[in-house]
Amino acid sequence: MVFSYPFFTFLLFLSFCLNTSTLATPHTVVAILNDLPKPNKTQVQLLLSCDKGSSFHLKPGHGHNVNLTVDRDLECTATWWPWFTTWDVYHVSRDKGHHKVNWSVRKEGFYHSWDGSNWRLLEDWYTE
């Protein structure tokens, strides 16, 4: 019955395509890897908090992924006592169009990469 009206069939098909494309929202994975040396008994582990959310410890060699479905800046705070910093783990003007944004947290600072092999130091640690 529907197929006897080609224009209506076309509109129905177009509506279906638009609805399914909104369900498959493109996303970006932000991967943060703790590449700091293992702490000794007096050092604390890396403490992370993203977008004013709850804080959590990230053990050396472990990672944390954040899935973003909206193009908006994402900010995280890291503390590795007595050092700390707040940085944009996802910055729209820098990272838009990349499916994965990698961060390696090291004692020298925060290294950024889109492919996981070419790293650039983009953020330093600070202390009081």
Secondary structure as GFF3:
##gff-version 3
##sequence-region A 1 128
A	DSSP	three_ten_helix	2	4	.	.	.	ID=ss1
A	DSSP	alpha_helix	6	23	.	.	.	ID=ss2
A	DSSP	beta_strand	28	34	.	.	.	ID=ss3
A	DSSP	beta_strand	46	50	.	.	.	ID=ss4
A	DSSP	beta_strand	56	58	.	.	.	ID=ss5
A	DSSP	beta_strand	63	68	.	.	.	ID=ss6
A	DSSP	beta_strand	74	80	.	.	.	ID=ss7
A	DSSP	beta_strand	83	90	.	.	.	ID=ss8
A	DSSP	alpha_helix	92	95	.	.	.	ID=ss9
A	DSSP	beta_strand	100	106	.	.	.	ID=ss10
A	DSSP	beta_strand	109	113	.	.	.	ID=ss11
A	DSSP	beta_strand	120	123	.	.	.	ID=ss12
###
